[in-house]
Amino acid sequence: MFVELPKVAVLLAAYNGMQWIEEQVASILAQSDVDVTVFISIDPSADGTESWCAKLAANEPNVIVLPFAGKFGGAARNFFRLVRDVDFDGFDFVAFSDQDDIWHKNKLQRAVSQLERHCADAYSSNVTAFWLDGKTQLLDKAQPQVAWDFLFEAAGPGCTYVLSKRLAEPLKVLMLDRWAALQGVSLHDWFFYAYARSHGYKWYIDSVPSMDYRQHGGNQVGANTGVRALVSRYKTINNGWWFGQVRLIAQLLGREVDPFVKSWLSLGRLQLFRLSMSFWRCRRRVRDKMLFLFVCWILMLTGKKV
């Protein structure tokens, strides 16, 4: 009996990826029990990434390289371009891929099955980080979602995201409508999660790792592990970048009129105090909740301009 497999569009953003991209693409094309088409968008590279991808696409019908579209200067803008330019007609799901990881063979099949099981429109999962020296570590992102976490963090690594077509299409419409302002968003995975949750779509975070998440010097955003990573995250909050992204995402999604968001959006001392009182509803992980509370109070007491 013939059973039609779920059709998944995998959006892969590449830049100087020759060291790892072959292994990444091979793990995508080897996915079990799904029908995969890989769309690759390449930020102009100097290591032969374009020519390798062109040769692959010429010999592999399920790989499509998008036309040159200029310099993106970061993964987020490259992924935004992929969502904008890939036609989702004929696909059931949309997934996102980095260029340097290794997907488990059942990554997409499990995502599809969990979306169906939990009646959800978006999926992400834990990952297993691995380093060149052989070290591995589970990155646990599957803490229970809270009321406002989507305005303050992503659902985990964007390379684990799988969206239903029902979610992906209106997401694209909003992106196109606010394209210029969207270019200020630095983390595509944060924005996609915020859009889904703020528009009432159910998001399922799987505790089972779906891929091996490669860590190396070229990671734009790597594993958030150890004291050094915690200090790095604190600096992005303290220097205003993080709160700037929070405010921009809230405005792009039209949430600035929400009473909760209005109560702190200007981020003055009184507003930071109000926000600090909601710290338990703004991040998922207990450690991150406490850091959030700490930073709000430091900024409030020092009077630092956010």
N, C-alpha and C positions, 0 to 999 in steps of 0.2 A: 504493500500500500504506500503510495507516494504521500509524503508529508512535507508541506512547504516550510522551509526554515525561516526564522525571523531574519529580516534584512536590516543590517546595521551599517550606517555610514560612520566610519572612523575618521576623525579630523586630526591630522598630525601636523604640528608646527615644527619646522626644521630650521636650524642655523648652525653652520660649521659642525655637522653631525656625523661625519664619516667614521669617527672612532667607534660609534655604537649603533648607528641607525640600522645597519644591516641585521643585527641581532634583534633589534626592536621590531622591525617590519616582519621578519620571519615569524616571530611569536604571535603577531596579529594575524597573519595569513594562515597560521596553523590552528586558529580557534575552532573548537568543536561545536557542532550542532547549531551553527549560525551561518548566514550568508553575508560575508563581509566585503565591503568596498572601502579602500583606503584613499582618502583625499589628502594630498601633501601640499602645503604652502611653505615656500622657502624664502627666508630672509636672506638677501644676497650674501653669499658665503665665499670663502677663499680656500676651501679644502677639497673642492670637487663634489660637494653635496649635490649641486644642481645636475651635473652630468651623470652621477650615479643614479639619482632618482629618475632622470629622463630615460636612461637605459632600462631601468626596472619597469617603468610604465610601458615601454615599448614591447616588453616581453611578458608582462603580467596584466591580463585584462581587468583584474580587480584592483589595480593601482592607477590613480589619476593624479597627475601633477598639475596644479592650478597655474595659469599664466603668471608671468612676472608682474608684480604689483608695486614695485618700489621697495624702499627700506622701511621696515617696521620698527626696529630698534628695541624690541622686547617681545616676549612670548604672548603677552596679553593682546597686543594689537594684531599679532599674527593669528591668534585664535578668533578674535573678533572678525577678521577678514574671512576666515574659513566659514564661520556661521553666516556671514553676509552672502558669500559667493557660491556656496554649495547648495544645490537644489535638493531639498529633502523629499520631493515627490518620489514614491516608489520605495521608500524606506520606512521601517517601523520604529527604529531607534537611532539615536545619534550618540556616539561616544567620542571621547577626547583622548589623545595620546601625546606623550612627550616623545623624544627621539632616542632616549638612552636607557629605557627600562626593559624588563623582560616580563611579559604577561604570562600568567598561568594559562594552560591550554583551555580551561573551562571558564575563563574570566567573564566573557560576554554571555555565555550560556547561563552561568549562575546569576549574573545581573538580571537577565531577562526573566528567569524563573522567580527571583526574589521580588522583582517589580510586580509580577502577576500575583504572587502569593500574598503580598502586602497591599495590593491594590494601590500602588504608588506610581508616580510619574517620573521620579528621579531616584538614582541609585549612586552611592559611593561606598567605599570600603576602606578597611584597614589595609596597610601594606607592610611588607618586610623590607626595611632599608638594608642595603648591603654596601660595604666599602671594599676598596681594592685590596686591602690587607686580609680580607676574609671575614671581617667582623659583620655580624648581622644583628638587627634589632627590630622587634615588632613596634610599629607606630600605631598606637591605639587612638582612633578618632571616633569611636562608636559610643561615646557617652550619650545619655539621653538628651535630646534636643530640648531647648528651653524657649521661652516666649520670644526673646529678642536676639538670640545668638546670631541670626542671619545678618544682622546689621554690623556685627563686630568680628566675624570670622567666617571662614569657608567651612565646607562640610568635610574637609580633608583634601588630599592631593587631587587636583583637577584631572589627572591622568586616570583616575578611577571612575570618573563620572560617566553615567549612561542616562540619557534623557529619552523619554517617550516623544514621538512625533507630536503628540497633542500638546506637549510643553514646548518643544523646540521651535515650532512655528510661530506662536505668539511672542516668544522670546526674541526671535529674529525681527519681528515687526517693531517691537519697542526699540531694539538696537538701531534699526535703520532710522527711526523717527528721531532719535537723540544721538545720532552718530558723532557729531562734533564733540559734544560734552563727554561722550563715552570714552574718547581717546585719553582722557585724564585718569581713567581707572587703571591701576597698575596690576591688579590680580584678577584675571578673568574668572577663575574658579569661585572666588568670593562673590563676584557680581552675579554669576549664574545661580548660585545658591540663594543669594538675597532675592533675586527675581522670583525664583520658584516659591520660596516660603512666603514672600510678601504678597503673592497672588493666589495663595491658598492651595498650591500643589503639594501633595504629600511627598516627602523625601525620606527614603530609607537608607540608613547607614549600616552597612554590614560589618559585623565583628570578625568575619573570616577574611584573611588577607587574599587579595586577588592578583597580586603582582609583586615582583621584586623591584624595589625602588632604588635605582643606582645613585650612589653618592660620590661626587667628585668635585674638583675645583671649579668646574664650569656650571654647576647648578645655579639657576637664577634664584630659586627658593628651595632649600634643601630640608633635610630632616630637622625638626625642632627638638633636639635632644641635648641634654647637658647644660651646665651653667653658662657656657659661652653663648649657646643659642638663646638662652633666657635673657642674658644681658643684651644681646643683639636685638631681640624683640622689644625689650624695654626702651632701647635707644630710638627705635622707630616711633614709639608712642611719645616719648619725651620730646622729640624734635618736631612734633606736629604732623608728620607724614600720615601716621595711622589715623588720627582723628580727622585729618583732612579727607582721607579716603572714606571714612564712615559718613561724613557729612555729604560728600559727593554722591555716594551710592544711595543714601536716603533721598536726596533730591532727585536723582535720575529715576527713582522708582515712585516718586510722588508721595513719599511718606513724611515729608516735612510738615504736613498739616495734621498728622496724627498727634493727639494730645501728649502721648508719652514722648515722642520725638521733639515736639515743639518745646517741651519743658527743659531740654538741655542743648538744643541744636546750636545756640550761639556760643556755648562752651565758656561762659564767664564763670566766676567763682561760685555763684549761687547755682548756676546750671550744672556745674561739675558736682556740687554737693548732691543735688537731686539725682543725678545719674549714678553717683556712688551708692545711693540707697537702693538701687535696683541691680547691684552687681551680680546677684545670684541668678538673675534672669537674662544676663548679657553674654555669658560664656558657658560652654558645656563642662569643661574640665575644672575640677576643684582648684587646682593650682592656678589656672588661668583666671578663675573668678577672683582669687585673692590678689593676683597681680593687677587685675583690672581695678579693684578697690584701692589698692596701694597707689597706683598711678593717678587715679582721680584725686586722691587726697594730696599727693605731692604737688600736682599742678594747681590745685585749689589753694593750698597753703603758701606756695611760693609766688602765686599770682602770675605764673609764666603764661605768656600769650600762646594760645593754641591755634 
